[in-house]
Amino acid sequence: MSRLHSRHRLNLFIERDHARRLDELSAKKGVSKSSIVAAALASWLSPDAADKREAAMAKRLDRL
């Protein structure tokens, strides 16, 4: 792949409800669905994301 293309194509299947919500958000914000998914993935993969997920899970478990 040349340096002109810094992105990789990925085809995936998502739940129908997620697809509907992604369509709605894309239209509401006026941005592409790809950009929303890319931002969500970047957030999920960020170094501090694991700490945030762990804290959220601990909070939920404490409620039980």
N, CA, C and O atoms as CSV, one atom per row, in Angstrom:
chain,resi,resn,atom,element,x,y,z
A,1,MET,N,N,0.848,-1.175,0.000
A,1,MET,CA,C,0.000,0.000,0.000
A,1,MET,C,C,0.895,1.239,0.000
A,1,MET,O,O,1.874,1.299,0.744
A,2,SER,N,N,0.571,2.193,-0.804
A,2,SER,CA,C,1.395,3.395,-0.894
A,2,SER,C,C,1.207,4.287,0.323
A,2,SER,O,O,0.257,4.115,1.086
A,3,ARG,N,N,2.094,5.217,0.498
A,3,ARG,CA,C,2.005,6.140,1.633
A,3,ARG,C,C,0.838,7.105,1.496
A,3,ARG,O,O,0.440,7.739,2.473
A,4,LEU,N,N,0.287,7.222,0.296
A,4,LEU,CA,C,-0.846,8.116,0.089
A,4,LEU,C,C,-2.096,7.612,0.800
A,4,LEU,O,O,-2.984,8.397,1.134
A,5,HIS,N,N,-2.164,6.318,1.028
A,5,HIS,CA,C,-3.324,5.716,1.678
A,5,HIS,C,C,-2.929,5.263,3.078
A,5,HIS,O,O,-2.269,4.237,3.237
A,6,SER,N,N,-3.330,6.021,4.089
A,6,SER,CA,C,-2.955,5.675,5.453
A,6,SER,C,C,-4.057,4.897,6.167
A,6,SER,O,O,-3.911,4.542,7.336
A,7,ARG,N,N,-5.141,4.638,5.477
A,7,ARG,CA,C,-6.248,3.907,6.090
A,7,ARG,C,C,-6.384,2.536,5.445
A,7,ARG,O,O,-5.965,2.319,4.308
A,8,HIS,N,N,-6.971,1.628,6.187
A,8,HIS,CA,C,-7.216,0.269,5.697
A,8,HIS,C,C,-8.712,0.025,5.649
A,8,HIS,O,O,-9.452,0.483,6.520
A,9,ARG,N,N,-9.149,-0.684,4.649
A,9,ARG,CA,C,-10.566,-1.008,4.492
A,9,ARG,C,C,-10.897,-2.213,5.363
A,9,ARG,O,O,-10.128,-3.171,5.438
A,10,LEU,N,N,-12.055,-2.151,6.020
A,10,LEU,CA,C,-12.516,-3.247,6.864
A,10,LEU,C,C,-14.019,-3.393,6.659
A,10,LEU,O,O,-14.772,-2.436,6.836
A,11,ASN,N,N,-14.439,-4.562,6.297
A,11,ASN,CA,C,-15.870,-4.848,6.164
A,11,ASN,C,C,-16.294,-5.657,7.378
A,11,ASN,O,O,-15.636,-6.633,7.738
A,12,LEU,N,N,-17.385,-5.257,8.006
A,12,LEU,CA,C,-17.835,-5.977,9.183
A,12,LEU,C,C,-19.350,-5.979,9.262
A,12,LEU,O,O,-20.024,-5.205,8.582
A,13,PHE,N,N,-19.865,-6.844,10.088
A,13,PHE,CA,C,-21.297,-6.947,10.315
A,13,PHE,C,C,-21.584,-6.417,11.706
A,13,PHE,O,O,-20.852,-6.713,12.650
A,14,ILE,N,N,-22.659,-5.622,11.839
A,14,ILE,CA,C,-23.060,-5.108,13.144
A,14,ILE,C,C,-24.542,-5.404,13.350
A,14,ILE,O,O,-25.276,-5.680,12.401
A,15,GLU,N,N,-24.955,-5.341,14.590
A,15,GLU,CA,C,-26.360,-5.572,14.925
A,15,GLU,C,C,-27.241,-4.542,14.227
A,15,GLU,O,O,-26.823,-3.406,14.004
A,16,ARG,N,N,-28.442,-4.938,13.890
A,16,ARG,CA,C,-29.383,-4.053,13.192
A,16,ARG,C,C,-29.627,-2.757,13.976
A,16,ARG,O,O,-29.656,-1.673,13.393
A,17,ASP,N,N,-29.801,-2.872,15.292
A,17,ASP,CA,C,-30.043,-1.694,16.121
A,17,ASP,C,C,-28.834,-0.755,16.117
A,17,ASP,O,O,-28.994,0.465,16.081
A,18,HIS,N,N,-27.639,-1.320,16.153
A,18,HIS,CA,C,-26.428,-0.492,16.099
A,18,HIS,C,C,-26.334,0.233,14.761
A,18,HIS,O,O,-25.941,1.398,14.706
A,19,ALA,N,N,-26.692,-0.452,13.697
A,19,ALA,CA,C,-26.661,0.169,12.366
A,19,ALA,C,C,-27.637,1.333,12.304
A,19,ALA,O,O,-27.322,2.391,11.760
A,20,ARG,N,N,-28.828,1.131,12.866
A,20,ARG,CA,C,-29.838,2.201,12.876
A,20,ARG,C,C,-29.343,3.399,13.683
A,20,ARG,O,O,-29.475,4.543,13.246
A,21,ARG,N,N,-28.782,3.140,14.844
A,21,ARG,CA,C,-28.287,4.227,15.686
A,21,ARG,C,C,-27.102,4.942,15.043
A,21,ARG,O,O,-26.954,6.157,15.178
A,22,LEU,N,N,-26.266,4.187,14.348
A,22,LEU,CA,C,-25.135,4.783,13.636
A,22,LEU,C,C,-25.631,5.677,12.507
A,22,LEU,O,O,-25.102,6.770,12.306
A,23,ASP,N,N,-26.632,5.227,11.776
A,23,ASP,CA,C,-27.238,6.043,10.718
A,23,ASP,C,C,-27.794,7.341,11.291
A,23,ASP,O,O,-27.574,8.417,10.734
A,24,GLU,N,N,-28.516,7.236,12.410
A,24,GLU,CA,C,-29.121,8.413,13.034
A,24,GLU,C,C,-28.063,9.407,13.497
A,24,GLU,O,O,-28.191,10.609,13.262
A,25,LEU,N,N,-27.021,8.909,14.152
A,25,LEU,CA,C,-25.968,9.793,14.649
A,25,LEU,C,C,-25.218,10.460,13.507
A,25,LEU,O,O,-24.892,11.645,13.574
A,26,SER,N,N,-24.949,9.697,12.466
A,26,SER,CA,C,-24.253,10.231,11.303
A,26,SER,C,C,-25.044,11.382,10.683
A,26,SER,O,O,-24.481,12.425,10.349
A,27,ALA,N,N,-26.355,11.180,10.533
A,27,ALA,CA,C,-27.206,12.220,9.950
A,27,ALA,C,C,-27.293,13.433,10.870
A,27,ALA,O,O,-27.230,14.574,10.414
A,28,LYS,N,N,-27.438,13.178,12.159
A,28,LYS,CA,C,-27.576,14.269,13.146
A,28,LYS,C,C,-26.319,15.128,13.208
A,28,LYS,O,O,-26.399,16.356,13.243
A,29,LYS,N,N,-25.162,14.479,13.221
A,29,LYS,CA,C,-23.885,15.198,13.350
A,29,LYS,C,C,-23.329,15.668,12.019
A,29,LYS,O,O,-22.440,16.519,11.983
A,30,GLY,N,N,-23.843,15.123,10.923
A,30,GLY,CA,C,-23.346,15.503,9.603
A,30,GLY,C,C,-21.947,14.991,9.313
A,30,GLY,O,O,-21.164,15.642,8.622
A,31,VAL,N,N,-21.644,13.819,9.849
A,31,VAL,CA,C,-20.335,13.198,9.618
A,31,VAL,C,C,-20.548,11.786,9.082
A,31,VAL,O,O,-21.645,11.235,9.173
A,32,SER,N,N,-19.504,11.220,8.533
A,32,SER,CA,C,-19.625,9.881,7.959
A,32,SER,C,C,-19.694,8.823,9.059
A,32,SER,O,O,-19.194,9.015,10.168
A,33,LYS,N,N,-20.325,7.710,8.718
A,33,LYS,CA,C,-20.381,6.586,9.650
A,33,LYS,C,C,-18.971,6.060,9.918
A,33,LYS,O,O,-18.655,5.644,11.032
A,34,SER,N,N,-18.133,6.085,8.886
A,34,SER,CA,C,-16.753,5.624,9.064
A,34,SER,C,C,-16.011,6.458,10.102
A,34,SER,O,O,-15.245,5.921,10.903
A,35,SER,N,N,-16.237,7.762,10.089
A,35,SER,CA,C,-15.535,8.620,11.051
A,35,SER,C,C,-16.019,8.357,12.473
A,35,SER,O,O,-15.232,8.428,13.417
A,36,ILE,N,N,-17.304,8.054,12.636
A,36,ILE,CA,C,-17.831,7.732,13.963
A,36,ILE,C,C,-17.229,6.429,14.470
A,36,ILE,O,O,-16.795,6.340,15.618
A,37,VAL,N,N,-17.207,5.423,13.606
A,37,VAL,CA,C,-16.643,4.126,13.993
A,37,VAL,C,C,-15.148,4.257,14.285
A,37,VAL,O,O,-14.648,3.656,15.236
A,38,ALA,N,N,-14.436,5.036,13.477
A,38,ALA,CA,C,-12.998,5.237,13.700
A,38,ALA,C,C,-12.753,5.924,15.036
A,38,ALA,O,O,-11.828,5.550,15.758
A,39,ALA,N,N,-13.564,6.921,15.378
A,39,ALA,CA,C,-13.409,7.621,16.655
A,39,ALA,C,C,-13.710,6.681,17.821
A,39,ALA,O,O,-13.008,6.699,18.832
A,40,ALA,N,N,-14.747,5.865,17.683
A,40,ALA,CA,C,-15.096,4.916,18.735
A,40,ALA,C,C,-13.982,3.890,18.931
A,40,ALA,O,O,-13.641,3.546,20.063
A,41,LEU,N,N,-13.423,3.408,17.837
A,41,LEU,CA,C,-12.338,2.435,17.920
A,41,LEU,C,C,-11.095,3.055,18.552
A,41,LEU,O,O,-10.437,2.426,19.380
A,42,ALA,N,N,-10.778,4.278,18.165
A,42,ALA,CA,C,-9.617,4.965,18.750
A,42,ALA,C,C,-9.812,5.144,20.251
A,42,ALA,O,O,-8.870,4.976,21.024
A,43,SER,N,N,-11.017,5.479,20.660
A,43,SER,CA,C,-11.304,5.636,22.079
A,43,SER,C,C,-11.162,4.304,22.810
A,43,SER,O,O,-10.567,4.240,23.886
A,44,TRP,N,N,-11.703,3.254,22.228
A,44,TRP,CA,C,-11.641,1.928,22.838
A,44,TRP,C,C,-10.195,1.442,22.982
A,44,TRP,O,O,-9.846,0.803,23.974
A,45,LEU,N,N,-9.361,1.749,21.990
A,45,LEU,CA,C,-7.979,1.266,21.986
A,45,LEU,C,C,-7.000,2.185,22.712
A,45,LEU,O,O,-5.826,1.840,22.845
A,46,SER,N,N,-7.453,3.337,23.180
A,46,SER,CA,C,-6.540,4.270,23.845
A,46,SER,C,C,-6.041,3.665,25.156
A,46,SER,O,O,-6.750,2.883,25.789
A,47,PRO,N,N,-4.837,4.023,25.559
A,47,PRO,CA,C,-4.253,3.440,26.772
A,47,PRO,C,C,-5.107,3.637,28.024
A,47,PRO,O,O,-5.176,2.738,28.861
A,48,ASP,N,N,-5.749,4.775,28.169
A,48,ASP,CA,C,-6.542,5.013,29.375
A,48,ASP,C,C,-7.939,4.408,29.281
A,48,ASP,O,O,-8.664,4.379,30.275
A,49,ALA,N,N,-8.323,3.929,28.111
A,49,ALA,CA,C,-9.649,3.339,27.943
A,49,ALA,C,C,-9.815,2.098,28.808
A,49,ALA,O,O,-10.893,1.869,29.357
A,50,ALA,N,N,-8.768,1.295,28.937
A,50,ALA,CA,C,-8.852,0.084,29.750
A,50,ALA,C,C,-9.140,0.439,31.197
A,50,ALA,O,O,-9.942,-0.228,31.850
A,51,ASP,N,N,-8.498,1.477,31.703
A,51,ASP,CA,C,-8.743,1.915,33.082
A,51,ASP,C,C,-10.177,2.398,33.259
A,51,ASP,O,O,-10.815,2.108,34.271
A,52,LYS,N,N,-10.684,3.138,32.270
A,52,LYS,CA,C,-12.057,3.639,32.345
A,52,LYS,C,C,-13.054,2.480,32.309
A,52,LYS,O,O,-14.032,2.476,33.057
A,53,ARG,N,N,-12.807,1.500,31.440
A,53,ARG,CA,C,-13.701,0.345,31.361
A,53,ARG,C,C,-13.688,-0.432,32.666
A,53,ARG,O,O,-14.735,-0.864,33.148
A,54,GLU,N,N,-12.504,-0.610,33.237
A,54,GLU,CA,C,-12.391,-1.344,34.495
A,54,GLU,C,C,-13.129,-0.620,35.616
A,54,GLU,O,O,-13.813,-1.253,36.420
A,55,ALA,N,N,-12.994,0.710,35.672
A,55,ALA,CA,C,-13.685,1.494,36.699
A,55,ALA,C,C,-15.196,1.413,36.520
A,55,ALA,O,O,-15.933,1.291,37.499
A,56,ALA,N,N,-15.659,1.481,35.281
A,56,ALA,CA,C,-17.092,1.389,35.016
A,56,ALA,C,C,-17.623,0.014,35.408
A,56,ALA,O,O,-18.704,-0.096,35.987
A,57,MET,N,N,-16.866,-1.028,35.095
A,57,MET,CA,C,-17.286,-2.379,35.446
A,57,MET,C,C,-17.328,-2.542,36.964
A,57,MET,O,O,-18.270,-3.134,37.491
A,58,ALA,N,N,-16.333,-2.033,37.668
A,58,ALA,CA,C,-16.309,-2.121,39.135
A,58,ALA,C,C,-17.509,-1.388,39.723
A,58,ALA,O,O,-18.126,-1.873,40.671
A,59,LYS,N,N,-17.840,-0.237,39.174
A,59,LYS,CA,C,-18.982,0.533,39.663
A,59,LYS,C,C,-20.275,-0.243,39.475
A,59,LYS,O,O,-21.126,-0.264,40.364
A,60,ARG,N,N,-20.425,-0.877,38.329
A,60,ARG,CA,C,-21.626,-1.674,38.062
A,60,ARG,C,C,-21.709,-2.882,39.011
A,60,ARG,O,O,-22.776,-3.211,39.529
A,61,LEU,N,N,-20.567,-3.522,39.220
A,61,LEU,CA,C,-20.565,-4.687,40.108
A,61,LEU,C,C,-20.869,-4.280,41.541
A,61,LEU,O,O,-21.523,-5.023,42.273
A,62,ASP,N,N,-20.398,-3.110,41.945
A,62,ASP,CA,C,-20.685,-2.631,43.297
A,62,ASP,C,C,-22.175,-2.421,43.519
A,62,ASP,O,O,-22.669,-2.600,44.632
A,63,ARG,N,N,-22.889,-2.045,42.474
A,63,ARG,CA,C,-24.332,-1.837,42.577
A,63,ARG,C,C,-25.075,-3.132,42.824
A,63,ARG,O,O,-26.152,-3.145,43.420
A,64,LEU,N,N,-24.477,-4.235,42.350
A,64,LEU,CA,C,-25.124,-5.540,42.542
A,64,LEU,C,C,-24.950,-5.972,43.980
A,64,LEU,O,O,-25.418,-7.045,44.363
